Amino acid sequence: MRGNALNTLPSTVTGLCELRHLDLRENAFTELPGPLADLPRLRQLDLRRNRIVQVPDWVARMPALEKLDLHWNTRTPSQGLLTKLEERGCVVLL
């Protein structure tokens, strides 16, 4: 889904329960799409070069997330959220 000027995802994404890697870089997201919270096996989420202004706390509850790439976005996650992610072994790239 890279480079498609997307700013939302359809709610049907939640049906992709086996999805493990999602490349959403080079789009127009200003926030993380809510349906991502319901992807239990998602390990790698690439959101480089979007317009993310806030990273929600629910990201820390994504059970399988191992890598979150937020390079070249407007904002970075709060220090508390970064700590939670790193404590559970998730690599966050800023």
LINDAJO-V439116 format. One record per run of one state. SS is the DSSP state (hx for helix, st for strand, lp for the rest). FROM is the first residue (numbers start at 1). TO is the last residue. If there is no record, write none. Layout:
# LINDAJO-V439116
((SS/FROM/TO) (SS/FROM/TO))
This chain:
# LINDAJO-V439116
((lp/1/10) (hx/11/15) (lp/16/20) (st/21/23) (lp/24/30) (st/31/31) (lp/32/33) (hx/34/38) (lp/39/43) (st/44/46) (lp/47/53) (st/54/54) (lp/55/56) (hx/57/61) (lp/62/66) (st/67/69) (lp/70/78) (hx/79/87) (lp/88/90) (st/91/93) (lp/94/94))
